[in-house]
Amino acid sequence: MTVEQPDGIGANLPDQEGVVLHNQQRLPWGAVPGSLAESVRCSVAVGPGAAVAAARPFGRVDRYASALPDDPAPLLGSCVLSIVDLGTVHRCRPGGTGRAGPSGRRRPGPGPRRPAAALPGAGGRDRRHRPAVPAARRRRRRPGLGTGLAHLADHRPGGLPATVYKIAPTALAALGRPMPERLFLGRPAVSVGGRPADLPTAIAAPADADREAAAQRRVAGWFFALLAGAQVLLAVAVLPLLRRARRHAGPVGPAPVPRRVVAMVELLLVAAALAIPAALLADVVPWWRGDHAGWWFAAVTVLLVVGATAAVRFAPGHDSTLGPLGAVAGLATLVVAADVLTGARLQLNGVAGYSALEGGRFSGLGTVGLGVFVAGSLLCAGWLAQRAPRRWRPMVVVAAGGAAVVVVGSPYLGADSIGAIALTAGVSVAAAISTGGWLTVSRLLWAAMAGLAVTIGFAVVDLRRPATERGSLGRFLAALGDGTGGLTVHRSSTANFETLINSPLTVLALAGALLVWFALLQPWGGLMRLFGIYPAMRAAMAGTAVAAGIGGVLGGSALDVAGAAGALVVPMAALAALRVLDHSADRTQPGDGGPANGRLGLGGVGPAGGPAAPEGAPDRAARTSTGVATA
């Protein structure tokens, strides 16, 4: 970064115009460097980092000093806006005052005016030190931020640190200046109550959250990379088992896979499906406070996975075909729903959640949580519907799915209107085909009408809320109304592309799709047989695919939602397919001596598939190759 001082009063940044063009043409966030300086008549910058913050779009800094003078009052009082670069704060000392940063620049002392914004690390180049989150300070005797905790106007309260793109509007609000039209994406932070009177106590919680966010950035990458690799290896290991899972009724045929091997693979499939819910639940333990945070997180997550897998293994109904699938889906849904209902504290700065340092979301349901919750809730709905009489199955799916839509879309819970719309589409498709048969034109029209009605309802509710409290759907519709919707579409498309090529969840989604298409859906894969016997489960998995695809594309997260959903659905689909193939040679024994002419009754299931089970029949299957099996 070059800072020129041609006249000794101000400064010039020769690279500023290129930075502005790069932000406009190449980056997805819509940032406009220089918009804060353009919003005031005059600004003062002290230090190179402050020069970056105070430069106008063409590079001019009105007043500039490389360091604070002995008497800073005249300099800081010469303009309405003063920005001081505090340098990199390496550590804090009890009672330490007067100097900060490697160059020993003095802090601004008491005077008639204070800096309206202090930007630590704004121009720092030392990547070993993560920049602290900036904070805005108000001028004396001016309206603005109080002495409470900072609250971002478009998120919930709770003293969360402001993100960089909200600093400019916060500084203008502290100065009492009007907001420029169409320049700022963020909204000013406001002050809320609840700050402890004791300063160390007030600092402890934000400092702990900062440590957690830093640890989350380091751990999340390798966690999802390892999960993707493990699921790919597990998919490869399942292929030969699917080939040899079908047991032959006669004495001639290939030897089946040993029961112990099948049982071990089933446990591994259950563990893989529960990995993300366990990672979310791991934040109950403060693993980030240890010296080796990654190892602590791994230990806690492994213990939770082992415990949850054991609970599924010894749960009632484990020996039934859909027993493990229902238990895993129920556990995953319960974990995410409990977190959302209690304020989403596990997702904030969690490995399976979202980071406050990225600033995209501070409450509600995140991308990974949405994928797990969509998959878990729809699988639970399908599992419950399969146990109900056929005529009641659509109602069961709608009831269970509707409750999940409320959890996702409520502004006081999940606060994800786009996710709620995507889940509504999935529930509509699942309800339409839950009784069996194809997705005909009439069924598709009814599903589309239901989804459109829910979408309109969410849009109306969101638009009627104050502008500072609207969700992503309301903000997008408002942007369409004032002609700025193109910027939102551009950011979303760019974010989709960046996420698609950089996220390990993309690997999870693609690996799951390949396993389903080239193995499970083949005649020897067992999934088509599963769908024929259990049509409600076919509906649930189809609805999950629809919801995950729509939620990822419209939400700007590409295949992340599909990857998180696939991490739960694909292992359970493989496990259920193995069990269905294991009973492919079973026959239903007629209770009246057998049908006429020795033919198989209509309620039976032949080795190559057949009609669905009788209505209301229990989900049980004997674990023998020649025993009685009823769907």
ZICORMO-V333361 format. One record per backbone hydrogen bond with DSSP energy under -0.5 kcal/mol. NH is the residue of the N-H (numbers start at 0). CO is the residue of the C=O. E is the energy in kcal/mol with one decimal. If there is no record, write none. Layout:
# ZICORMO-V333361
NH/CO/E  NH/CO/E
This chain:
# ZICORMO-V333361
3/1/-0.5  3/11/-2.9  10/60/-1.8  11/3/-2.6  12/58/-2.1  13/11/-0.7  15/12/-1.6  18/14/-1.9  19/15/-2.4  20/16/-2.2  21/17/-2.4  22/18/-2.3  23/19/-2.0  24/20/-2.5  25/21/-2.4  26/21/-1.1  34/31/-1.8  37/33/-2.0  38/34/-0.7  38/35/-0.9  39/36/-1.1  43/80/-2.7  44/62/-2.3  45/82/-2.1  46/44/-0.5  46/64/-2.3  50/46/-1.7  51/47/-1.6  52/48/-1.5  53/49/-2.3  54/50/-1.0  55/59/-2.4  58/55/-2.6  60/10/-2.8  62/42/-1.4  63/8/-2.5  64/44/-1.9  71/69/-0.6  75/71/-2.9  76/72/-2.0  77/74/-1.2  79/41/-0.5  80/41/-1.1  82/43/-2.7  83/116/-0.9  84/45/-3.0  85/83/-0.7  88/86/-0.6  89/87/-0.9  95/92/-2.3  99/104/-1.4  103/100/-1.2  104/99/-0.8  106/97/-0.8  115/81/-0.8  116/81/-1.1  117/134/-1.3  118/83/-1.1  118/116/-0.5  119/117/-0.7  120/86/-0.7  121/118/-1.5  126/124/-1.0  128/125/-1.1  129/127/-0.6  134/117/-1.1  136/115/-1.1  141/138/-1.1  148/191/-1.8  150/189/-2.7  152/187/-0.8  154/151/-2.1  165/162/-1.8  166/163/-1.7  167/163/-0.6  169/165/-1.5  170/166/-2.8  171/167/-2.1  172/168/-2.1  173/169/-2.3  174/170/-1.6  175/171/-0.6  175/172/-0.8  176/171/-2.8  182/179/-0.7  183/179/-0.5  185/164/-0.8  189/150/-3.0  191/148/-2.2  201/197/-2.2  202/198/-2.2  203/199/-1.7  204/200/-1.0  205/201/-0.7  206/202/-2.4  207/203/-2.4  208/204/-2.4  209/205/-2.1  210/206/-2.1  211/207/-2.3  212/208/-2.4  213/209/-2.2  214/210/-2.4  215/211/-2.5  216/212/-1.7  217/213/-1.2  218/214/-2.3  219/215/-2.6  220/216/-0.6  221/217/-0.7  222/218/-2.2  223/219/-2.2  224/220/-1.8  225/221/-2.6  226/222/-2.5  227/223/-2.4  228/224/-2.4  229/225/-2.8  230/226/-2.4  231/227/-2.0  232/228/-2.3  233/229/-2.4  234/230/-2.1  235/231/-2.0  236/232/-2.0  237/233/-1.6  238/234/-1.0  239/235/-0.6  240/236/-0.6  241/237/-2.2  242/238/-1.8  243/239/-1.5  244/240/-0.6  244/241/-0.6  246/580/-0.9  256/243/-0.5  261/257/-2.0  262/258/-2.8  263/259/-2.3  264/260/-2.4  265/261/-2.4  266/262/-2.0  267/263/-2.2  268/264/-2.4  269/265/-2.2  270/266/-2.5  271/267/-2.5  272/268/-2.0  273/269/-1.5  274/271/-1.0  277/273/-2.0  278/274/-2.3  279/275/-2.2  280/276/-2.2  281/277/-1.3  282/279/-1.1  283/280/-1.8  284/281/-1.6  286/284/-2.6  288/285/-1.3  289/286/-1.2  292/290/-0.6  295/291/-2.0  296/292/-2.6  297/293/-2.4  298/294/-2.4  299/295/-2.4  300/296/-2.7  301/297/-2.5  302/298/-2.1  303/299/-2.2  304/300/-2.6  305/301/-2.6  306/302/-2.5  307/303/-2.7  308/304/-2.6  309/305/-2.3  310/306/-2.1  311/307/-2.1  312/308/-2.5  313/309/-2.2  314/311/-0.8  317/314/-1.3  319/316/-1.1  322/319/-0.8  323/319/-0.5  325/321/-2.4  326/322/-2.2  327/323/-2.7  328/324/-2.4  329/325/-2.2  330/326/-2.4  331/327/-2.5  332/328/-2.3  333/329/-2.4  334/330/-2.4  335/331/-2.0  336/332/-2.6  337/333/-2.5  338/334/-1.8  339/335/-2.4  340/336/-2.7  341/337/-1.1  342/339/-1.5  343/338/-3.4  347/343/-1.4  348/353/-3.6  349/346/-1.8  352/349/-1.6  353/346/-2.2  357/354/-0.5  358/354/-0.9  364/413/-2.5  369/365/-2.4  370/366/-2.0  371/367/-2.3  372/368/-2.7  373/369/-2.8  374/370/-2.1  375/371/-2.9  376/372/-2.7  377/373/-2.0  378/374/-2.3  379/375/-2.4  380/376/-2.3  381/377/-2.6  382/378/-2.6  383/379/-2.6  384/380/-2.5  385/381/-2.2  386/382/-0.8  386/383/-0.6  387/384/-1.2  391/388/-1.4  392/388/-0.6  392/389/-1.2  395/391/-2.1  396/392/-2.4  397/393/-2.5  398/394/-2.5  399/395/-2.5  400/396/-2.8  401/397/-2.6  402/398/-1.8  403/399/-1.6  404/400/-2.2  405/401/-2.0  406/402/-1.9  407/403/-2.2  408/404/-2.9  409/405/-2.1  412/409/-1.6  413/406/-2.2  414/409/-2.7  415/407/-2.2  419/415/-2.0  420/416/-2.1  421/417/-2.4  422/418/-2.6  423/419/-2.3  424/420/-2.0  425/421/-2.0  426/422/-2.8  427/423/-2.5  428/424/-2.1  429/425/-2.5  430/426/-2.8  431/427/-1.8  432/428/-1.4  433/430/-0.6  435/432/-1.4  439/437/-1.7  443/439/-2.7  444/440/-2.4  445/441/-2.2  446/442/-2.5  447/443/-2.6  448/444/-2.5  449/445/-2.2  450/446/-2.5  451/447/-2.6  452/448/-2.3  453/449/-2.1  454/450/-2.3  455/451/-2.6  456/452/-2.2  457/453/-2.6  458/454/-2.4  459/455/-2.6  460/456/-2.3  461/457/-2.5  462/458/-2.5  463/459/-1.5  464/461/-0.9  468/465/-1.8  469/466/-0.7  474/470/-2.5  475/471/-2.1  476/472/-2.4  477/473/-2.3  478/474/-2.2  479/475/-2.2  480/476/-1.8  481/477/-1.7  482/478/-0.5  482/479/-0.7  483/478/-2.4  484/478/-0.9  486/483/-0.7  487/483/-0.9  488/484/-2.3  489/485/-2.4  490/486/-2.5  491/487/-2.4  492/488/-2.6  493/489/-2.5  494/490/-2.6  495/491/-2.3  496/492/-2.0  497/493/-2.6  498/494/-2.5  499/495/-2.2  500/496/-1.7  501/497/-1.1  502/498/-2.1  505/502/-1.1  506/502/-0.5  507/503/-1.4  508/504/-2.4  509/505/-2.6  510/506/-2.8  511/507/-2.3  512/508/-2.2  513/509/-2.5  514/510/-2.3  515/511/-2.3  516/512/-2.7  517/513/-2.6  518/514/-1.1  519/514/-2.3  520/515/-2.5  521/518/-1.4  524/521/-1.9  525/521/-0.7  526/519/-1.9  527/519/-0.7  529/525/-2.2  530/526/-2.5  531/527/-1.9  532/528/-2.1  533/529/-2.8  536/533/-0.9  537/533/-1.4  538/534/-2.1  539/535/-2.1  540/536/-2.4  541/537/-2.2  542/538/-2.5  543/539/-2.0  544/540/-2.0  545/541/-2.0  546/542/-2.7  547/543/-2.7  548/544/-2.0  549/545/-2.3  550/546/-2.7  551/547/-1.9  552/548/-2.0  553/549/-2.4  554/550/-1.3  555/552/-0.9  556/551/-2.2  557/551/-1.0  559/556/-2.6  562/558/-2.8  563/559/-2.4  564/560/-2.4  565/561/-3.0  566/562/-1.9  567/563/-0.6  567/564/-1.1  568/564/-2.7  569/565/-1.8  570/565/-0.5  571/567/-1.0  572/568/-2.6  573/569/-2.4  574/570/-2.2  575/571/-2.5  576/572/-2.3  577/573/-2.2  578/574/-1.9  579/575/-2.3  580/576/-2.5  581/577/-1.7  582/578/-0.9  582/579/-0.7  583/580/-1.5  585/582/-1.3  586/626/-1.0  588/586/-0.6  589/587/-0.6  592/589/-0.6  594/598/-0.5  597/594/-1.3  598/595/-1.5  603/600/-1.5  605/603/-0.5  608/605/-1.5  612/532/-0.8  616/613/-1.8  619/617/-1.4  619/629/-0.8  621/627/-0.8  623/621/-0.7  628/586/-0.6  629/619/-0.7
